[in-house]
């Protein structure tokens, strides 16, 4: 099994991850093509630098001609610009104090030209009114999904990029006590963050690894300036995203893990552990913007083949099983409840016909959920059904390693879900929704689309 190990001894950010991908063999042209496909006024500059004596790849995002910056540098510059403008306005007003009417007129013009508050973003800035307006109000998750879905990239990369943004959205919603669809991405909604996330999804897919393992993350320390003021490091969004991940701090009092970097790790990493047993093929280093004395500010991505005796076997996790017997629920409502539970993120939902007391036919509703989601799904069952009770128990679940592979058919792209054990593929199947969409659009039998997708994947494996 081909695996990758992400070593975050100097933290993690989106641009550092892109640099590591390129240094590990991902084509720079692929990332540049991806940026152009987004059509959001951005471009990449890829160069070689050294950080603490280590050669690494630096990826800079230019949004509307402006280079991205670490956010505390950006906010420091904006505050200095604002103070300079205020000082200039004060001196100008004093020089013209002999004419009250002239002073009033000129002060009004000057304030209108320079009085905008800094736009909210994570790294860089742009001085145009249109771009400033975009960052001030942010993008909603619906708009971001539409941009990603409309880009000419693979279906698998689109799904991964959207999951990363949804992780950020859920975090923002929790921190600001609102609904995820009402969140307007302030700093993380900037163009450069979208570029980082989508390129990370495309580049990771191109890397062709089955499993990503991540080290403990050095989060840094001190405070950081951002749109909401001075925040402790790690920032609240980063801290929320890194729940259940091992973290630590060093003597570097800077923000080393950004929210974007944390969201990428949260979505792509299968587990957190020390360096795995593997036969090393190559390693790539991605550089951060800063160059710390005596500390290489890079993230390292090592690619190789897992040792057979220590390869991933069957993963095991604890889940919650919710059950309820229903004998007086409209069958149409039963189907609706099942669909809604799945849409809300249940691991699985199913119904089994049962014979209940007094000979009444009924249905046993079973919901499989992550333990942290159990209360939410139990509340949903109470709200949507006629049940008076929900049973709950914890069970162990074993799962095979799974990944998505996109294949092209004569009608369009279809995702194949591939399951494997110890690096050997044990099962694969086409995604039903992809096949159904093609069958409806092209008026061809569904089974024909599914068969074609299976044949294409079988040919791809050979």
N, C-alpha and C positions, 0 to 999 in steps of 0.2 A: 504494500500500500504506500502510495506517494504522500508524504506529509510535509507540512511546513511548520517552523517554529518561529514565533514572533517574540523577540527579546526586547522588552521595553524598559531597559535600565536607565534610559534618559527620557522616559515618558512616551507619549504617542500623540500625533496630530495627523490630520488628513494628508497634508503635503509630505510629511515624513514617510507615511505609508506608500504614497505614490512613488517617491524616490527609491524606496526599497524594492518595490515591484519592478521598476525599470532596471535597477542594478542587478536584480535576480533573473533578468532575461525577458521581461515583458517589453514588447515593441513600443518605443516612444511614439511612433506614427499611429499606433492603435489608440493611445490616449489622446493625441492631438485630433484624430478623426472623431473621437467620442465628444470632445469639447465642441467641435464644430457642429456635431449633430444636435447638441442641446440648443444652439442658436440663442444664447443668452448674453452675447457680447463679451465673450471671454476667450482667452488664449493662454497657452502654456509656454514657459521658457524653461528648458531643461539644461542643466549644466553640471559640471563636476567641481566639487569643492573638497576641502579637508576640514574636519572637525576633530580637534584634539589629536591630530596626527593620523586620523583614519580617513581615507579617500571615500567619498560618498556621492550619491546623486542628489542634487537639489532641484526640486520642482517648484517653480513659482507660478502663481495664477495671476494673470492680469485681467481685471474686470473693467471694461470700458476704458482701457489704456492705463489704469492705475494698478500698481503692484500691491499684492496683499501684504499685510504686516501683522506681527503678533499684536493682540488687541490692546495690551497695556501701552505698547509703543504708539499704536494708532491713537488711543485716547489721550495720551500725553501730548502728542502733536496737535490734536484738535483743541485741547485746552490751552496750549500755548498760542495757537492761532487766534482763539477767542480772546485771550488776554491782550494780545497785540492789537486786535481790532478795537477792543474797548479803550486801550491806552491811546490809540490813534484818534478815536472819536472824541476822547476827553481833551486832548491837545488841540484838535481842530476846532472844537467848540470854544475853548479858551481864547484861541487866536482871533476868533470872529465875535468876541463878546461885545464889540462896539456896536453891533447891529442886531437887535433882538429878533427882528423879523427875518433877516437873512440867516441868523443862527437856527431859527425854528425850521425854516425851509430846508437848509442844508443837512441838518441833523436827521430830518425825516428821510431824506434820500439815502443817506449813509447807512442808517439803520436798516432800511429795506434791502440794501444790497448785501450787507454782511451779517445780518442778525439771525441766520438760521442756526438752530441747535444742531449738534453733531448727529449724523445719521447713525443708526444702530447696526453693527456688524461684528464679525468675529476677527477679521484680519485686516482688510484694506479699506480704501475709501475712494470715492469719485466725486468731483466737484460739480457735475452737471445737475441741473434741477431735476431732471427725470430720474436719474439714478439715485439722487438723494431722497426723492419721494418714495422710490421703491424700497430703500432700506429703512426709512422712517416708519412706514406702515407695514413692511414685511410681506411675505407671501403666505397664504393659507395652504394647508396640506392638500386641499383639492387642486389648487393651481399647480403645486409642485408635482403632484401625481400626473397631471395632464401633460406637463412639460416632459417628464420622464417617459411616459407612455408614448408620446409623439416622437421621441428620438429614435433614430435608426440604429438601435443596439439590440442585442439578443433578448428574448423574453426572460431568460433566467437572470440576466444582469438587471433588467428592469425590476423584476420582483425583489432582488436583493437590495437595490438602491431604495426602493420604496419602503422596505422593511426597516432600513437604517433611519430614514426620515420619520417613519412612524414611531420608532423607539425614541427619537428626539422629541416628537410631538407629544407622546404620552408623558414624558418627563416634564416638558414645559407645562402641560395641562395640570399635572399634579402640583408642581411648584407654585403655579399662579392660581390654583383652585378654579379651574375652568374646564370646559369640555375640549377634547382633542381637536375636533373640527372647527372650534372657535379660536384655536391658537393661531396667531400670526407670528411666524418665525422671525424674531428680531435679528439677533446676531447670527444665528445658525441659518437664517433664511437668505443670507447674502449670496451673491453669485459664486464667489470662490468656494463657499461651503458646498453648494450644489455640485460644482465641478469636482471637488475632492471626493464626494460621496459616490457620484455616478462613475467616475474614473476608477475609484477603488473597487466597485462592483464589477466593472468590465475587466479591469486588470487582474483581479483575483480569479475570475473565471478563466482568463487566458493562461494563468499560471498552471492550471491543470492539476491541482492537488486534491486529494480526497479528504484531507483533514487538516485543520489549523489548530495548533496548540499555542497558547499564549503564556508568557511568564507573568510573575507579579509585576505590577506597574509602579514605577517611581512617579508619584503625583506632584513632587516639588513641595513648595511651602510659601509662606508669606501671604501676601494679598495681591489681588489683581483689579485693575480698573476696567470697568465695562459700562454698558448703557445704564445699568441699574445702580451704579455707584461703585464703591470699594467693597469687594467681596473677599472672603477667605479662600485660600487654596487648599484642597480642590473646590472649585465653584459648585454651588448647589446642583446644577444640572449634571456636572461630571460625577459628583458624588452619588447621585441617584442612579445614573447609568451604570456605575461600577458596583452596585450591590451584588454581593456574593463573589466578587472578584478579589483576589489578594492584592493589596496595595501597601506601599510604604513611602516614607519621605526621606530625603537626603539633606545635605547641608545647602543645597541650591534653593534659594528663596525666590523661585519663579514658578509660574504656572507651566508645568511640563506635560500634563494631559489636558487636551481641550475637549469640550463637549463632542465635537465632531469625531475626534480620535476615539473617545470612549464609546460612542455609538457604533463605530465601525468594528471595534473589538467585540462589543456586546453581541453584534449580529453575526460576525464571521467565525469567531473562536468557538470551537466545540468544547474545549475545557482549558483550565488553567493549571499549569504544572511546571516542574523543572524541565531542563533540556531532555527530550525523549531519546530513547535508544534508537539510533537510525544510522544508515550509511549515507554520509553527506555527499550531495551532488554539487551544490553551489550555495553561496550566501550573497545577499545583497544588503547594502547600507543606504538608508534614506536620511538625508541631513535636515536638521531644523534650521531656523533662521539664525539663532544666536550661536556664538562660538565661545563656550565657557572655558576658562583657564583650567587645565588639568582634568577636564571631563569631556569626553567625546559626545557631543550632542547629536546622536544618531539613533535610529531604530534599526535593528538587524533582523533580517528575514532569511532563515536557513531552510533549504529545500533538500529532501533526500528520501530514501526508502526506509520505511520502518523495519526493524529487525523482526523476522518472522515470528520468533517465539514471544515477542512482546507487542505484536500488532494488536490493534483494537479488536477485541472480541465483541461479544454482545453487550451493548450498553444497558445499564440498569438504573432505574430511577423510582422514586416513590411518588405515586399519584393518588388522588382522591376519587373514589367511586360514589356517586350520588344515585339513589334509586327511589322510585315512587310508584305505587300501584294506582292505576286510574281506571274507574269503571263507569264514570258519568261525564266523560269529556267528549265533546264533538270531535269526530275523527279528523275533520278539516283543521281544527285548532291543534290537534296533536301533531300533524305534519308541519304546521307553522312553527310550533314550539321547537321541534327538532331542527328546522332550518335556522331559526334565530340563534339557538345555542351554538351551532356550528359557526355561524357568522361572527359570533362574539368571541370565538377562540377556544371552544371546547375541543379537547383532543379527539373525542369521538362521542357520538350519540346514537342510540338505537332503541328500538321498541320490540318487545316480545309478547305475543298473545298469551294471556293467562286466564285460568278459571278461578273466579273469586268466590267469596262466601255467598250463600243462598243461590249458587249456580249462575251468578252473573258473569258474563264474559268481560274481560278487561284487558288492559295493556300495562306491561311493566316498562317504565321509562328509565333508561340507564344513561348516565352522563359520566364520561371520563374527563377529569380536569386536573390541571396542575394544582398543587395544594394551596398555593397563594390565591387561586381564582375560585376556590370551592364556595366560599361564602357568597360571592357575587352570583354564581350559577344557581345556588340553592334559593336565593332571593328571587331569581328570575323564574324558577319552577313554581314557587309559591304564587308569584304575580300572574303568571300566564296560564296556569292550569287550575283544576278544582281540588287538587290534593290538600289534605290536612296535615301531611307529614312527609318528611324526606329523610331517608336513611343515609348514613354516611360511614365510610370505612376507608382506611389507608391500605393500599396494596402495592406490591413491587411489580414494575413493568420492565420487561426486557425488549429492546428495540435494535434492529439492524441499523448500520450506518446507511444514511440515505443522501442522495444528491440529485440535482436536476441537470439534465443534458438536453440541449435544444437540437432538434434535427429539422431539416428542410424537406417538405413534400412539394408536389407540383402545385398545391393550392395555398401553401403558406407554412409557417413555422409551428412545430408542435413540441411541447416539453415532454421528456421522458423521465419518469421517476425511477431511479436506479437504486436498488438495495444491495448491500454487500456485507460479507463477514470475512474478517481476516484478509481484506483486500480482494477477495474473490466475489464477483457479481453473482448473486443468488436469485435475483428476480428483477424484472423491469416491466414497466407498463406505461402507455401513453396517457397524458392528462386528459381526462374526459371533457372538461370544459373547453380546452383548446380544440379538440376534435369536433365537438358539437358546434362550436362557432364556425368552423370551416365548413362542416356539412350543411349548416343552415345557409351560409353565404354563397356556397357554390352549388347547392342542390345536388349533392352526391350522397350516397348512402354512408351513414355514420361508420358502419363496420368496415367499409372500404378505406376510409380515412385512417381508422385505427390500425388496420392491417398494413397500410403503406408506411405509417410512422414506425411500426415495429420492424418492418423490413429495412427501413433506412437506418435505424439504430443498430440492428444486427450487422449491417454492412459497415457502419462506422466502427464497431468494435473490432472487426477483422482488420 
